[in-house]
Amino acid sequence: MFAGGPFLPVPESERVRVRRAAGEAMEQFLAQYGPIGVFLGAAFEGQTAVIVGGILARQHILNLWVVLASATAGSGILDHLLFVAGRRFRSHRYVVRATEQQAFARALKFIERFPISYTLVFRFIFGLRVASPIAIGVSKVPTWQFTILNVFGAIIWASSFTFAGFLFGEAVHNLLGRGHHAGKWTLIAAGGIVALVLLIWAVRYIRRMLKARAATPKSDA
């Protein structure tokens, strides 16, 4: 029945060939655009993109040193721009809005007590990533000092999370074996990390929107 028709079962070999071709296309896409994703992710999202970059480096899809360079550049460049915004454009509405946040006051206290060490490690402190370089720009920390410490801080931060991803990929390989099967599950794990972070980000964004809406006074009709 329906012999040769559209309901004819697809041979197993054909399904394997299609899956393999799709996997190769995905790997080529990641190899071509992965460094850009790591750069942008390190600048605007945080450590997740860098961890995934380390996982892909373990899969030999990306070069480990390219991941490190992309993560360092993305983090260092954005934080330097935020520092310049705090130093040169203090009256801009974005900077003024940032200085009104509680995180900004916390960052200033750390900067006053530990200007050098805090500049090196602020990327690791949850909730202070964006406020810190702006606060340093507003503070009395010299520009030359921040520039040097920012480079070293970006290298330390990028190296930490890149190698964390690399070691995670190694652990998956040790658990599942060394063949293609392990590589597939490593990529699935990387995708799961990204999906989880996107879900957390979406929940936090919705909560902020609801909180802001609740705090906005309703005008009388």
Summary of the structure (lengths in Angstrom):
residues: 221
radius of gyration: 22.8
end to end distance: 69.3
largest distance: 82.3
contacts: 658
relative contact order: 0.11
helix: 81%
strand: 0%
